[in-house]
Amino acid sequence: MDKTFEVELIRLARNGVDQAVIQIKPENGGITLYASNGLLTHGIVLLPSEAVTIGEQLIAAGKAGEV
């Protein structure tokens, strides 16, 4: 992977209230994506290339106002 991996934190909000938080971070030698709505949290292990792609897509969607 030619990118340095950094923690990505994306907050999905509506009317100023967080609806969900997505976090992608290195953990235990791998990369884990966590999605939480405040009550439930779900995590999946990703390949580094998958984590970068998902993080970039979430950030682009947020900048475009799609989420």
Summary of the structure (lengths in Angstrom):
residues: 67
radius of gyration: 12.3
end to end distance: 27.8
largest distance: 37.7
contacts: 148
relative contact order: 0.21
helix: 24%
strand: 46%
